[in-house]
Every structure is written in C-alpha cells, then in structure tokens.
Amino acid sequence: MTALPDLCRRDLAVLWHPCTQMREHPGIMPLLPVARGEGAWLIGQDGTRHLDAVSSWWTNLFGHAEPRIATAIAQQAMTLEHVLLAGFTHEPAVRLAERLLDLAPPGLARVFYADNGSAAVEVALKMSFHAHRNRGDTRRTRFVTLSNSYHGETLGALSVGDIPLYRRTYAPLLLEPLFTPSPDAFNALPGEDAEACALRCADELATMLEQHGETVCALIVEPLVQCAGGMRMHHPAWLRRARELCDAHGVHLIADEIAVGFGRTGTMFACEQAGIAPDLMCLSKGITGGFMPLAAVLASPTIYETFLDDSRERAFLHSHSYSGNPLACAAALATLGIFDSDDVLARNAVTADKLASHGRRIAQHPNIADYRQSGMIFAFELMADPAALTPFPTSERIGLQIYRAALRHGLVLRPLGDVLYWMPPYCINDDDIAHLATATQAAIQEVLPCA
C-alpha cells in the first residue's frame, strides 16, 4: 500500500469529516491534501492539480483565492473583525442588507443574519410559525415540503427533508411535515412535458392545502432545482401555482435559495424565473463567493410586523454569536460587487452554452438516462438500463467509482449517488471546460466502458 501523505496521516488521527463514513478513509474514499486554490483549480501539496467541478460544495462563485474578495476581507479585518449584532450595528451589515433587498424579488423588506444554510432554514421555519402565532392563529403547526427534498441537517431543517439516508436515523426526533409530490420533470408521465408535469403536481398540492391548509405554517421549496436530491429540476410553472395556492390558504412560501441563488440557475435568484416573490427567502453558500460562512433570511414586511409589540415574548428571540459578522459581510459585498463589475449573468449564459455542448456529447453514453441543465448546473443520471429506468445495484457504488476515477484524471466530481453533476465556479475558462469534459468522459468510460 502506498504510504499516506503526512497531512492525511495527521488528519485521520484527529479529524471527523462531514458527510463521511470514516471507516472508508483512506482506502475507499481517498483524502485529497490541498495546499492552495487558484481560480477553478485546487493544487495539492505535491503540486497535482484538480479542477473543482463542484465549487467546493456549491459555495465558490468566482474562483479560489479571488483577489477582490480576499482584499475586502483583509481590509475589514484591520478595522472591525466582529461585534455582536444585538444592540449594535456596523456599516458592512447594513450595506449588505440594503444590497440584498435591492437585488431580491420585490416584497422582501428585512434581513436576518445567520451562519450557514441549515441555520437559515431553522430561522425561516421559526419565523413562519411564530408570525402565525403572533397573529393569534395557533392552529398552524405544520410545514409542507416536497418529496425528495433536502434543506439541511440540523433538526428543524432535517424535519422538512425527505432523503432517507439523512432522515431515517433521526426520525424519532423530527417534526412530521406534509409531503407533496415533487414536480421533478424526470418523473413526467408518458407524453407529458416538464410544464404539464409541474402543473399536475401543483394540482396535488392544491388538494393537500384544501384538506390541511388551516394547520400549515409554510411551504418550503428549493426553486427550480432539488440539489442534494440529485439535481432534479422542475418547470417554473409549479412555483407560480404554488405562490397562488399559498396566498389562497394563508400559508407562507419559503424559498430555499441557499444552493440555487446568486446566479446558479441563470438569474440572480431562481424565483425570478417564475415571476414570484416568497414570504421568506434563505440565502447562504455563494453569498460570500465561497470565502466565509454567512447566511441571510429575507422576510416580507407582513411577517416582520407581526413581531412588533411591547411584549418580549412576541419578539424573535433567536440569535447566533456571529450574526452579521463584519468580515463575512465584507466578503459578501465584494462578491456582489463582482456581479456588477463583470456582468456575471451575461457571461455565465455564454459559459453555460459551452458547457452544455460538451454535456450533450457526454450524454450519448449508453448508461446515461437523462441529461439536464438549469443555468450553470448540469446533471447526468447514470442507470444500468436507461430505457427501462433500471438503476445500478447500490452495492456497485458507480458514482463513487467515477469519483475516484475522476481524481486520477485531475477532476473533482462529487456524485449524488449515481447522479454526476457539474456546478463549476463562474471563472471557468475554455481550457478548463475542455479539461472538465475530457476528464468526465474518461472517468465514465473507465468505470462503464462502452464500444
């Protein structure tokens, strides 16, 4: 057996990694010791280079070590590194809130800061429940979520998820939501296009709310793409209908834009493609360009105003020690500044077309059952028999095999089961795209050879 690099050896003596069966290290799941990042690339301690096709868990927008964001953090660190936000304020937090509200769909008026995506979902769930309670409506104690949904791994966020791998163990501790069918276009019936599939599923949501609407606080959804659920994509018609149904039944709409916001689906926020505004919008991941932990929940004035009262009990008594951290806010402001200065969304549209052309060629492989795209997100559904939609046996761990093969070809893919996907940093250039496509094709061919 090849000796482990010193950093990996030290790591395995002290660290417990996230989303990992630690017994698989180092043999089944090799550790990649990273020394630095450069644009879309990760450079190892031994100088090996791997293209980061997954944006380091979907956080990195403009490349590793992006100098404009790094400089903004450094300058802020010399002025104010942190102060509690309860009873205090500072320029970066205020300026970032102003910018977010300017960019967000109309109808959102307040920003509440948290530390990460799961925390943002917790905040939104509590805000929705508490707002109804402050109005005197104590019947509303449940949430509606999509089948195959994922919203994080703290207990509240996990409660509104539907992926058994994450949910099953903790089920006795969780809230019991109402599950409505996902409008995932992959599940379209014969002869049904993506829009018809979405509207059929919206009809089922309508039936659910007719039956249970008076007890529901909110519907929570990842607009357009269920990311951790396998990059499953749906037509915006479902969102438009969901907004109408929530209004009709007095139910809040929570948009979890943690992974799909900040240009990932082609617009700044995915909700824009349906022409709707949520009552609460959760943001994180790309908000700082991948540099700092930060999350924000944007709330409607109607929700905010229910908390205004002389009673402390009616206040939203939720806090995080690092809420509105100045360094994170500075990183987020620099990130938004790049959107302005570099015309990012227009540039991404060109990049997405280039990626799509390579993706379509790769999708000709006989084990790819579906190839789909939403903006800068691309997914390849791997199956043993695509015509019959027969999956590979889980014991074969095809996705893991392709992950390992891709590393040998200088590429970081992190498949979701047997779904491969690309969600690269926006700085990816033509040479990077060529490497991404060539290495992906080589990794698939290595594991699933075809004539």
N, C-alpha and C positions, 0 to 999 in steps of 0.2 A: 504494500500500500504506500502511495506517495505521502511523504511527510506533510503535515499541515503547516501552512504559513504561521509564523509566530502569533500574529494578531488573531487568527482564527482559533488557535490553541488557547490563548488567553481568554478570548470571548467565551468559548464553550466551558471555561472554568467558572465563569461568574454571571453570564447574562442569560435571561429568559426572554426569548424573542416573541414578538406578537404574531398571532395567527399562524402558529407553528407547532407541529408535533416534534418536540425537542429530540426525541429518540431518532428522528430522521437525519439529524446532523451528526457527523459531517458526511455520512455515506450517501444517503438517498437524496438529500437536499444540500448541495454544497454551499458554503458561505462564500461570498464574493468580497474580499477585503478591498475597500475603496479608499484611495488616498486623496482624491480630489475630483471635482467635476469641471467640465469645460463645455459650455453650450449644451448640445443634446447628448453629450458623452460622459460616461463615468470612467475614470482612469484608476486602475488598480495599483497596489503598492509595487507590483512588479512591472508596471508600465503597460499592461494589457488594457485595451480599450473596448468598452461595451456601449453600444447605443442604447439609451434609456427610452425604450418604446412605450413605457407605461408612465412616464413623467413622475417617477418615484411616488407611486400610489396616487396619481392623478393630481398632484399638487403643483408641479413645476410648469409654469407657463412659458417663460422666456429664456430658459436655459439655466444650467448650473453656473453659479458664480457671476450672474448677470451684474455688471459693474454699477449700473444706475441704482439698483435696489440695494446692493451691498454698501454703496456710498451713503445712501439715505439712512440706513441703519447706523452706520458708523458716526455720522454727523449727529444723529439723535442721541446716541449713547454718550456723547460728550456734553449733552445738555440736560437731559432728564431721562433716566432709564426706566423708572416706574414710580407711580404714586397711586394709592388706592382711588377708585373712581366713586366711592360712596362719600359724598360731601365735598369732593374735589373735582376739578376739571383741568384739561390741558389742551393745547392747540391741536396736536395730531388727532386726538379722539373726536373733537368737534369737527375738524375739517374733513375727516374721513366720513363721518356720519352725513355731513352735507353732501359729499360727493356720491355716496351710495344712494341717497334718496333722490338725487338728481338723475342717476342712471337707472334706477329701479322702475318697474311699471308704475303708472300713476295710481295714487290711492294709498301708498305706504308713507308713513309720516314720522316714525320713531325708530331709533336703532338701539338695540340692547346687545352688549358685547359679551361673548363667552370665549372659551379657549380652544374648542375643537368641534367637529361636526356633530358628534354624539351629544355633546353638551348643548349645542344649538337646538337639536331636536327636543331634548329634555325641556329646555326653556319654552319652546313653542307649544308643546303639549300642556305644560303647566299654565302658560298664559291663556290658552284657549279654555281650559277647564275653569280657571279662576275668573276669567271675564264673564262667562255664563253665570257663575255663582254670584259674582258681584251684582249682576242684573236681577238676582233673585230666582234664577232658573236652576234649581238643584237636581232636576231630573237628568241633566246631561252629564253622564259619567263615562261614556264610551267613545272610542275612536274607530273610524273606518280606514282600512288600508287595503292596498292591492295584494292579490295573490302574487307570490314570487317577489315580494318587496323586501328591501333592506334599508334601514335608516340609522344603523349604528349598533353599538354593543353594550352601552350602559343599559340598565334595566328598563327604563322607560322607552328608550329608542328600540331596544330589542323586542319590547312588547308589541310594537307596531311593525315588526318584520315577520317574514313568512318563509325564511330559508331554514329548513330543519337542522342543517349542520350547526347553525348558530343558536337556534331557538330551543331545540329539543331538551337539552340538558337542564336549562334554567326555567322550563315551562312552569313548574310549581310556584315560581316567584313572580311571574309576569301577569300584567293586565291581560284581559281577554278581549281583543278587538273584534270587530266585524270585518270579515274578508270579502271583498268584492272582486270579481274576475278581472285580471289584468287585460288591458286592451292590446297586449303584445301582438303585433302583426304576424309573428311566427305561428300563432295559433289560429290564423284565419281559416275559416271553413272553405271547402272546395268552391271555387268561383267567387270568393269574397275577397275584395281588395282591402288594403290597410284601413281606409276610411270606413268602409262598411263594418269591418271587424270592430273598430273603435266604437262605432255607434251602437252596435249590438251589445257590447259590454256596458256602454253607458245606460242602455235600457235596463240592464240588470242592476246597476247602481240605483236607478230611479225606483225600481221595485223595492230594493232594500231600504231606501230612505222613506218610502211610503210606509213601510212597516215599522221602522225603528227610528226615524228621523228625530222624534221628540226626545230621544235619550242620547243623541250623538253630539259630542262637542265639536269634532272636526274630522274632515277627510284629509289624510296626508298622502302625498304622492311625489315621486321623482318625475318631473315633467319630461316627456319625450323618451327618456332612456332609463330603464331599470338597470343601473350599472353593475352592482355586485350580484344581481340576479342573472347575470350572463349577458350584459349589454343588450337586453331585449328592448326593442324600440316600438313606439306606437304613434299613431297619427294624432296631430293636434286637435282634431275634431272631438276627441274624448275629453280633453281639457276644457274646451268651450262648453260642452254639455254638462260637465261636472260643475263648472262655475255656476251655471244656471240652476242646477239641482241644489247646490249648497245654499244659494240665495233663497230658493223657494222653501227650504226647510229650516232656515236659521242656523245652518251649520257652517263653521269656519272652514276655509280651504287653506291648508298649509302646503306650500311649495318647498320641497326639499331640493334646493338648487346647489347643494354642497359640492357635488361632483360635476353637475351639468352647467353650472353658472360660469361667468367670465369667459364666454366665447366658445365653449366646448362644442355646442350644438350648432354653431354658425351665427347666432345672435348673442348679444351680451348675456341675456338670460333666456332660458328655454321657454318660459311663459309667454314671451313676446310673440312666438310663432303661432300661438293660439289667440293672441289679442286679448288676453285676460290679465287681471291682477289678483294675486292671492290676498288673503287677510293677514297671513304671516309668511315670511319667506326666510329660509335658513340658508346661510352662506358660510363657507369655510374653504378648505383646500387651496384653490388658486387665488384666493383673496390677497395673499402676500407674495404671490409668484413662486411659492414653494420655499420661502426663506424662514418664516416664523409661524408658530401656532397662533391662530386667531379665528374667531367665528363671530358672526353677527346675525341677529334675528331682527328683521324689519317688520314692523307692525302697523296696522291701519290705525287711524285716529279713533275710530269707534272702539276698538279693543283698548287702546291706551286710556281713553277717557273713562272707561268703567273702573279703573283703578284709582281715580282721583277722588279723595274723600278725606275727612278728618280722622278716620279710623286707620290705625296701623295694620289691622287685620286685612283691610281691603287693598293694601299696598302689595306690590310684587316683591316679596322678601326673598329673593333669590340672588345669590352672589357667587363670584369666582374671584379669588385673590388677585389674579392677573387680568381682570376685565379691563379692556381698553388700554392694554399695555402700550406705552408710547413707542417702543421700538417696533412692535408689530404693526401699529397704526402707520408709522413712517414707512415701513415696507409696503403696506397696502397702498398708501398714497403714491409711492413711486411706481408700483405696479399699474395703478390706474393711469398714471401719467404716461406710461409707455403705450397704453391703448390709444391715448390722444395723439402722441407724437409720431407713432409708427403706423397709424391707420391699420391696426391689427386685424380687425374683422375682414376688411377687404383683402388684405394679404393672405389671411387664412383661407379665404374662399379659393384663391389660386392654388395654395398648397394642398387643400383638400381634394381638388380636382386631380392633381398629380398623384396623390396617394391613392385615390380611387381607381385610377387607371391601372396601377400596379396591383391593387387589391383584386380587381376583376380578373386579372390573369391568374393570380394565385388561386382564386376561387374555382378555377377549372379542374382542380384536383378532384379525383373521384370520391374522396371521403369528406368533401366539404358540402354540407347540406344547405347552407344558407350563408350568404354574404350580405351584410347590411352596413349602412352608414348614416350617421347623423352629424353633420359638420365635420369636426376633427376627431370623431370617434368611429372606428371601424371594427367589425366583428366577423369572425369566421366560425361557423358551427360545424364541429367535427362529428361525424357519425360513421358507424360500421356500414350501414346501408342507407344512404341518403334518400333513395326512392321510397323506402318503407319507413323512414324516420326511425331506424333502429340504432340506438346508441351503442357505443363500445361498452363492454363489461367494465364496471367501475374498478375492478381489480387490476385492469391493464394500465390504468392511470396514464392515458395517452397524453393528456395535457402536460403532466409532469415530465414525461419523456421528451416532449417537444421543448419544454422549458430548458431542460438540461442540454439538449442538442443545440438550441439557440445560443446558449452561453459559449459553446465550443466554436460558434460562428461569430462571436463578438456582438451579441444582441441580448438584451434583457426583455424577455416576454414573461408575463406572469399570468398564465391562463386561469380562467374561472372554470374549474372542472375541465371539460373538453371544449370550452369556448376560447379560442385565441382572439386577442384584440390588439389593436394599436390605438394608443392615445398619447401621441408624442408631444414634446414641447413645441410651441409655435415657431421656435427658431430653426426648426429642422430645414436643411437646405437640400438642393438637388442631389448632391453626393450622398448625403445622409439617407435620403429617401431611397436611392438606388441600393445602398447597403441594407437598409431595412427590408426591402422587398427580396433581395437576393438571399439574405440570411434567413428570412422567414421561410422562403421556398425550400432552401436547403435543409432546414430543420424538419419541416414537414416531410420532405422526401426521405430523410434519413430514418424517420420513425415509421412512416407509412409509404413505403416505396411503391411506385406505380410505373408502368411501362412508359 
